[in-house]
Structure formats: C-alpha cells, structure tokens
Amino acid sequence: MENEENVDLNEQIQGPIDDVTSVDIATQLSDCEDEEIEKLCKDLDPEKLAAILEESEVKTQLSMIDFLDNKKILSIFSYMSKDDIVDILGELKPLRSKELINLMKEGDKKIIKQLLGYRDDCAGGIMTTEYIALFSDFKIEDAIRKIKQIAPKTELIETIFVTNKKRELIGTASLRDILVAPEDQELEEITNTHFISVEPETDQEEVALLVSKYDLTAIPVVNKRNAILGIITIDDIVDVIVEEQTEDVLKMGGVAKEETLDSTLAESVKLRTPWLLINLVTAFIASMTVRAFESTIAQVVALSAVMSIVTGMGGNAGTQTISIIIRNIAMGKIKLKDAKGMILKQIALGFIEGLIVGAITGCVVGLIYHNLYLGIIICLAIIGNLIIAGIFGLLIPLILDKIKMDPALSSSIFLTATTDTLGFLVFLGLAKLFLPHLI
C-alpha cells in the first residue's frame, strides 16, 4: 500500500508544480522512504524543490538536504526567502551549515549571519529581509520603476516601506495608492506616517498580538535608530499563532513543546517525569485532607463512593474558566487588576451551575442510597466546589502571569490541588456535620 502511494507521488510530481500543490507534496513526502526522497531530489529541478522544501516538516527537510550536494542546495536557496533559509540552516549540523554559508555570496552571507544571530522565537528570528523600501523623495514614476525591478525578488509588494536619506523608517505606502497617484508627485506625499513597528528582540507572541490587534498584513522590524532591518509577514504570524497555541495546549497537559512523536524514550521520560512528580505532591495534599476524615468515612462507606464526583466536577468547571482566562492573557486583554470586577460573576456562575448539577446529582445519589441527607450534602458540596473552581480558575493564571510564570504551564496543577483539597474538605466537612442523619 505504501509503495502504491509512493508511485502515485512520483507520477504527480513529474508534471507542472501547479498541478499538485507544494503543501500536498510535502505532506506525502513525510510518509516516504529515504530511497523515494533521494530519487525525487535527483529528479526535480531546484525551483520545484525549493517550493516543497519550504512546506516540509523539519525531519523531511533534513532528509532532503542529506541527499543534495552543496551546489544544488545553494541553487535551491536562490528560490527561497532568507528567513526560510535561516530556519533550515539552524537545523543542520554546524559543520554543514558553516560550509553552505561560506559558499554564499557576500551580500547573502551577511544577511544570513545577521538572522542566525537572533533567537528563533523573537521578531529578528522570524523576519524576512525581502521587502521593498524606497526613499521618501522618489517621484511616483521612479518608485513604480524601482518596484518593478525589485518585485520579483521580494516576498511582499502590497506594502512599500518609506525611508529618509538616513534610512530611517518614516512610514508606509500601499501599492494601490502609488499606482493611482500622479507620476510627478513625491512618494512622501502619499506616505502614511502612522505605523506600528517592533524591535528584533520583541517576543514573537507579542508581535502576533500587534498584527492581530491592528489587522496588519506585515509589520516592520527596526533597530534603536529606527532603521528598518526586515519585515514579518502575515504567513509567518499564522505559523507563530499555531506554534504558540500548540505550546499552550501541551503545557496545560504537562507536556513540554520539545517532545514529539519522534522523541526517544529517555527524552520523553526526562520531559514528563518532573510534572508527574509535582502532580504527585498535590495528590498527597488532597489525600491528607481525606485522611483527616477517616473516621467519618469509616462510619458511612457511601461517602468514599461519591466524593470523587465533587472533585471531578470542580476540576472540570475550573478548567473551563482557566482556558478562557489563559486565552485572554495571551491576547493581552486581561491582567490581575481586572479580576476584581470578574470575581462576582464567577461566584454567581459557580452557584448557578452548581445548583443545576448538584440538584441532579443529589437526587440520583439520594435515590441510590435511600438517604435524603446524603443527596443534600453532595448538592451543597458541588455548589461550593464550583464556586471555588470559578474563583481560583480566574485568579491562579492571573497571579502566575503577574509573577512572570507561564500560566499555561502551571495553572492546571495548582487548580487541581485546590479543587481536590477544598472539594474534599467541603464535602467531608458537611458529612461530619450531618453524620447522625447518615448513619
């Protein structure tokens, strides 16, 4: 079956690249054997390989590079944007990466080395140097001529970046405005001087928030002197958003972003065990709470059967709140100072949801164990724990964000400890209070 898929892939790629998108080819390549990848690397021309390489997973990229000599790789790189080249070079062994950089033209070499100097998760690490920047005193006629000259080599032409003679960014001009402006008019006259920019050290998540907030198609990266270093385009921002959301989801599950399906057994154990140990500590805390009511549980065995319902519902309700709060923290919409006005809502929400769920649970438990008081106890405990879950689900991520800890990484651990411990405390405390009616 796998061989059939590989044959079909070969047949598809022999045709024009437009007949099969590079994304689809890259996806199929991830399931191919090394022999098939090697054959494709030999058969395809550099332009086709460049399109596929840009869309491939890191593992596939490295496999393709292994089957290519330096001369062909440099030929492929000539069809790729500098930021994509840097991403690939960053994954190669240092010796191979250095070889390729030394073989590049001086201009390209300087740009590549500059981009490699930035962290992967900052503006400098994701920016491209392929953009159009023109002097503000250009006549529209000259600007159009220059755009036609540079456009084939650039990633973005819809937005033109305008600089002064000191190469300081002073604004942007849309290609549409340039095309409709009189030819003898200066570019400065149609330049929008209100623009958003970032420095190369700005975190990629902050960049994504700015692009989303101001609905930008590209954002310039400037240095301390406001000289433009590069731009970040919307396609890179989409990749950042996907990466950050994936990272947050993994963190909420106590899994490091570095772990993949291809991670070794030792790597997975190393990355997962610390969080399991932390969870173990919180489990012991909840267990000690239960131990304090051993005598009560011993007298009413039914308590041990139903008390997990209270903590389970509290954990689920708290997770709902935490998910919303973490998302809004990531979007920069909420801080700890905003929590005061939201606590009453969480209390009301917890009470209403707890009353609905608790009433149903209380009726079922009361009927099963033929004890009205047991039903009332579990109903009240669920109401109390859902109120607790709402309050702490709001406060925990905001407090962690305030003290510069990642809320996505730690919130669920602290929430579980809180809802389990306080849930058991409320339920068993009520059971002890009503003990004469339960025996």
Solvent accessible surface area in square Angstrom, and as a share of the most:
residue,aa,sasa,rsa
1,M,177,0.79
2,E,84,0.38
3,N,112,0.57
4,E,109,0.49
5,E,89,0.40
6,N,8,0.04
7,V,80,0.46
8,D,74,0.39
9,L,2,0.01
10,N,25,0.13
11,E,113,0.51
12,Q,76,0.34
13,I,3,0.02
14,Q,102,0.45
15,G,25,0.24
16,P,85,0.53
17,I,51,0.26
18,D,127,0.66
19,D,103,0.53
20,V,23,0.13
21,T,74,0.43
22,S,22,0.14
23,V,79,0.45
24,D,71,0.37
25,I,1,0.01
26,A,5,0.04
27,T,85,0.49
28,Q,61,0.27
29,L,3,0.01
30,S,47,0.30
31,D,95,0.49
32,C,17,0.10
33,E,85,0.38
34,D,81,0.42
35,E,121,0.54
36,E,41,0.19
37,I,8,0.04
38,E,59,0.26
39,K,100,0.42
40,L,3,0.01
41,C,2,0.01
42,K,139,0.59
43,D,72,0.37
44,L,9,0.04
45,D,68,0.35
46,P,36,0.22
47,E,104,0.47
48,K,37,0.16
49,L,1,0.01
50,A,2,0.02
51,A,32,0.25
52,I,0,0.00
53,L,0,0.00
54,E,65,0.29
55,E,86,0.39
56,S,13,0.09
57,E,112,0.50
58,V,69,0.40
59,K,133,0.56
60,T,6,0.03
61,Q,20,0.09
62,L,56,0.28
63,S,23,0.15
64,M,3,0.01
65,I,1,0.00
66,D,104,0.54
67,F,63,0.26
68,L,10,0.05
69,D,91,0.47
70,N,35,0.18
71,K,171,0.72
72,K,47,0.20
73,I,0,0.00
74,L,44,0.22
75,S,42,0.27
76,I,1,0.00
77,F,9,0.04
78,S,88,0.57
79,Y,121,0.46
80,M,9,0.04
81,S,13,0.08
82,K,31,0.13
83,D,8,0.04
84,D,40,0.21
85,I,7,0.04
86,V,11,0.07
87,D,79,0.41
88,I,1,0.01
89,L,3,0.02
90,G,56,0.54
91,E,87,0.39
92,L,20,0.10
93,K,162,0.69
94,P,115,0.72
95,L,132,0.65
96,R,53,0.19
97,S,12,0.08
98,K,129,0.55
99,E,70,0.31
100,L,0,0.00
101,I,16,0.08
102,N,81,0.41
103,L,101,0.50
104,M,24,0.11
105,K,160,0.68
106,E,128,0.58
107,G,49,0.47
108,D,50,0.26
109,K,31,0.13
110,K,155,0.66
111,I,50,0.26
112,I,0,0.00
113,K,110,0.47
114,Q,70,0.31
115,L,4,0.02
116,L,63,0.32
117,G,66,0.64
118,Y,46,0.18
119,R,128,0.47
120,D,123,0.64
121,D,51,0.27
122,C,2,0.01
123,A,0,0.00
124,G,0,0.00
125,G,11,0.11
126,I,25,0.13
127,M,0,0.00
128,T,0,0.00
129,T,26,0.15
130,E,32,0.14
131,Y,41,0.16
132,I,0,0.00
133,A,37,0.29
134,L,5,0.02
135,F,45,0.19
136,S,13,0.08
137,D,66,0.34
138,F,51,0.21
139,K,87,0.37
140,I,0,0.00
141,E,82,0.37
142,D,55,0.29
143,A,0,0.00
144,I,37,0.19
145,R,135,0.49
146,K,71,0.30
147,I,11,0.06
148,K,149,0.63
149,Q,118,0.53
150,I,43,0.22
151,A,25,0.19
152,P,111,0.70
153,K,163,0.69
154,T,20,0.12
155,E,65,0.29
156,L,18,0.09
157,I,62,0.31
158,E,105,0.47
159,T,28,0.16
160,I,0,0.00
161,F,2,0.01
162,V,0,0.00
163,T,6,0.04
164,N,42,0.22
165,K,134,0.57
166,K,148,0.63
167,R,154,0.56
168,E,47,0.21
169,L,2,0.01
170,I,43,0.22
171,G,0,0.00
172,T,23,0.13
173,A,3,0.03
174,S,44,0.28
175,L,37,0.18
176,R,186,0.68
177,D,60,0.31
178,I,0,0.00
179,L,106,0.53
180,V,114,0.65
181,A,14,0.11
182,P,80,0.51
183,E,106,0.48
184,D,109,0.56
185,Q,43,0.19
186,E,56,0.25
187,L,0,0.00
188,E,96,0.43
189,E,114,0.51
190,I,37,0.19
191,T,19,0.11
192,N,80,0.41
193,T,84,0.49
194,H,157,0.70
195,F,59,0.25
196,I,54,0.27
197,S,38,0.24
198,V,9,0.05
199,E,64,0.29
200,P,9,0.05
201,E,104,0.47
202,T,23,0.14
203,D,57,0.29
204,Q,4,0.02
205,E,52,0.23
206,E,92,0.41
207,V,0,0.00
208,A,8,0.06
209,L,53,0.26
210,L,41,0.20
211,V,4,0.02
212,S,77,0.50
213,K,150,0.64
214,Y,99,0.38
215,D,130,0.68
216,L,43,0.21
217,T,80,0.47
218,A,13,0.10
219,I,0,0.00
220,P,4,0.03
221,V,0,0.00
222,V,8,0.05
223,N,38,0.20
224,K,168,0.71
225,R,150,0.55
226,N,53,0.27
227,A,10,0.08
228,I,22,0.11
229,L,37,0.18
230,G,0,0.00
231,I,0,0.00
232,I,0,0.00
233,T,6,0.03
234,I,81,0.41
235,D,76,0.40
236,D,20,0.11
237,I,2,0.01
238,V,77,0.44
239,D,92,0.48
240,V,4,0.02
241,I,62,0.31
242,V,87,0.50
243,E,81,0.37
244,E,23,0.10
245,Q,78,0.35
246,T,69,0.40
247,E,22,0.10
248,D,31,0.16
249,V,106,0.61
250,L,53,0.26
251,K,33,0.14
252,M,51,0.23
253,G,57,0.55
254,G,16,0.15
255,V,35,0.20
256,A,19,0.15
257,K,92,0.39
258,E,112,0.50
259,E,20,0.09
260,T,84,0.49
261,L,185,0.92
262,D,100,0.52
263,S,24,0.15
264,T,80,0.46
265,L,150,0.74
266,A,76,0.59
267,E,84,0.38
268,S,22,0.14
269,V,82,0.47
270,K,158,0.67
271,L,46,0.23
272,R,120,0.44
273,T,50,0.29
274,P,64,0.40
275,W,50,0.18
276,L,117,0.58
277,L,99,0.49
278,I,71,0.36
279,N,58,0.30
280,L,89,0.44
281,V,89,0.51
282,T,16,0.09
283,A,56,0.43
284,F,122,0.51
285,I,86,0.44
286,A,6,0.05
287,S,58,0.38
288,M,108,0.48
289,T,18,0.10
290,V,29,0.16
291,R,148,0.54
292,A,80,0.62
293,F,24,0.10
294,E,101,0.46
295,S,75,0.48
296,T,3,0.02
297,I,26,0.13
298,A,76,0.59
299,Q,96,0.43
300,V,14,0.08
301,V,112,0.64
302,A,18,0.14
303,L,0,0.00
304,S,54,0.35
305,A,62,0.48
306,V,7,0.04
307,M,25,0.11
308,S,69,0.44
309,I,63,0.32
310,V,0,0.00
311,T,13,0.08
312,G,35,0.34
313,M,59,0.26
314,G,0,0.00
315,G,21,0.20
316,N,92,0.47
317,A,14,0.11
318,G,0,0.00
319,T,66,0.38
320,Q,113,0.50
321,T,13,0.07
322,I,1,0.01
323,S,48,0.31
324,I,110,0.56
325,I,4,0.02
326,I,10,0.05
327,R,108,0.39
328,N,41,0.21
329,I,23,0.11
330,A,21,0.17
331,M,66,0.30
332,G,49,0.47
333,K,135,0.57
334,I,11,0.06
335,K,105,0.45
336,L,58,0.29
337,K,168,0.71
338,D,59,0.31
339,A,4,0.03
340,K,176,0.74
341,G,69,0.67
342,M,60,0.27
343,I,49,0.25
344,L,139,0.69
345,K,127,0.54
346,Q,14,0.06
347,I,59,0.30
348,A,50,0.39
349,L,74,0.37
350,G,4,0.04
351,F,95,0.40
352,I,99,0.50
353,E,62,0.28
354,G,0,0.00
355,L,84,0.42
356,I,102,0.52
357,V,43,0.24
358,G,0,0.00
359,A,44,0.34
360,I,112,0.57
361,T,19,0.11
362,G,8,0.08
363,C,85,0.51
364,V,75,0.43
365,V,6,0.03
366,G,13,0.13
367,L,138,0.68
368,I,108,0.55
369,Y,83,0.32
370,H,169,0.75
371,N,30,0.15
372,L,132,0.66
373,Y,77,0.29
374,L,4,0.02
375,G,5,0.05
376,I,66,0.34
377,I,0,0.00
378,I,0,0.00
379,C,22,0.13
380,L,78,0.39
381,A,0,0.00
382,I,0,0.00
383,I,18,0.09
384,G,19,0.19
385,N,0,0.00
386,L,6,0.03
387,I,36,0.18
388,I,28,0.14
389,A,0,0.00
390,G,5,0.05
391,I,39,0.20
392,F,72,0.30
393,G,0,0.00
394,L,0,0.00
395,L,39,0.19
396,I,19,0.10
397,P,0,0.00
398,L,1,0.01
399,I,79,0.40
400,L,10,0.05
401,D,36,0.18
402,K,133,0.56
403,I,97,0.49
404,K,183,0.78
405,M,84,0.37
406,D,52,0.27
407,P,14,0.09
408,A,2,0.01
409,L,46,0.23
410,S,7,0.04
411,S,0,0.00
412,S,33,0.22
413,I,12,0.06
414,F,95,0.39
415,L,4,0.02
416,T,62,0.36
417,A,16,0.13
418,T,23,0.13
419,T,0,0.00
420,D,36,0.19
421,T,27,0.16
422,L,53,0.26
423,G,0,0.00
424,F,27,0.11
425,L,85,0.42
426,V,44,0.25
427,F,0,0.00
428,L,0,0.00
429,G,28,0.27
430,L,38,0.19
431,A,0,0.00
432,K,122,0.52
433,L,134,0.67
434,F,48,0.20
435,L,27,0.14
436,P,104,0.65
437,H,96,0.43
438,L,15,0.07
439,I,135,0.68
